[in-house]
Amino acid sequence: MVRVVGENVKVNIYPINKAQEMAKQQGLDLVEVSPTAKPPVVKIIDYGKFKYMQQKKANEAKKK
């Protein structure tokens, strides 16, 4: 069981296989954002875009 968050998703607790199915239906990725929470929190997002934005923020911080 995991807590699912993200756009176009009703925030709730679902079985992991249901969460994976929801992400697949939207063509997105299921990413664990808080593994120590009870239950763990996962987010349905585009992981490639997420990593790109993180890198962009890190580069901006490095410049300043």
N, C-alpha and C positions, 0 to 999 in steps of 0.2 A: 504494500500500500504506500502511495506517495501523494503529496499535495501538489496539484498541478496549477500553475499560474501562466499567464501569457495573454496575448491579444486573441480575441474571438474564442475565448475559453471560459467556461464557468469555473471559477476557483472552487475546488472541492477536492476531496480525497478519493482517489481511484486506484484500482489494482494496476500494477506496473504495465501489464500487457495492454490494458485499455488505454493508458497514457501514451504508450508507443503507437498504438493504432490511431489515436487522435492526431498525433504529430504527423504520422505518415499520410493521413487523409488531407492534411493541410499542406503537405509537401515541405515540411519544416523539420527541425531536429529537436530532440528531447535532451535538455542539458540540465544536469544536477547542479543547483545553485547553493544548496545548504544541506550537505550530507549529515550533519550532526543534529539537525532538528528532528523532532518526533511528531509526525512522520517526516522523512526527508522531503525537501522541496525541489521540484523540477520545473523547468520553464520551457515552453514551446517557442523556439526562436529559430531564425536563420543563423546557424553557427558561423558560417563564413563571414557574414556581415558583422556579426558580434565581434569576431576576432579582428576584423579590419578596423572597426571603431575603437577597440581597445588599443591597437597599435597606433592609430592616429592620435589618440589622447596622450599616449606615452611620448610620442614624438613632440607634441606641443609642449608638454611639461619639461622635456629635455631642453628645448630651445630657450625656455624662460629660466 
